């Protein structure tokens, strides 16, 4: 505790400064719960599958954890597994990257320009309700290769969440910020660079996180329908061959990839929005 010298009638007196509140720390209980939760789910899976339980749901058809682990170890020793991973990552990153650039650009344009909104909004809102996976026939007819069609579907799936989140973030910006920059002599470019783009970052990263999840759903579905390589194609192939341990391994791989990419976006988003009060508190915690 430090002493501060006050001004006014009691000037010259040393008054103890208020102590800062203690910073919360992540305790061992939180980590224990996070670890125990998936372990409990895995234990329940093992119990139900080993005992061939039929509690309305038929667990006797599902592979046990030891069968899944053996299949996982076997796939990790093959070259095809890593080729499928690489192929799916290339597709998702290409489609998502294009969607991120296009979604943020269109969202800012619509949010800032009424004329652009009048032209683009009816077209976008007419296409947005259509599930991206329903565009598979169009992609097959439109693009010369299946690879380009899968990237197109992935891009379409991620584009709309990113665009909508960016548009709402732009329209939610306080006009006071823009007025202050213009009062100081700032141009439209200064407003865009110093006010709009930093101000919409929380909304943009929210859209990016949602878009990444939707992209994985659609890229896996597209690989199952028209792919020749990739995690989705290999998972569906295992199912058609009645290889259920390999099917579950594919599902686990898909979940891990989706979680890692979403976590990466959240990490970048936290670092890019350190100036937010809540972000600063979370960083100290």
Secondary structure, DSSP 8 states (H G I E B T S, - for coil): --EEE--STTTT-EEE-----------HHHHHHHHHHHHHHHHHHHHHHHTT-BSSSBGGGS--HHHHHHHHHHHHTSHHHHHHHHHHHHHHHHHHHHHHHHHHHHHHHHHH-HHHHHHHHHHHHHHHTS-GGGGHHHHHHHSSSHHHHHHHHHHHHHHHHHHHHHHHHHHTS-HHHHHHHHHTT--HHHHIIIIIHHHTHHHHHHHHHHHHHHHHHHHHHHHHHH-SSSHHHHHHHHHHTT-HHHHHHHHHHHHHHHHHHHHHHHHHHHHHTTTSHHHHHHHH-
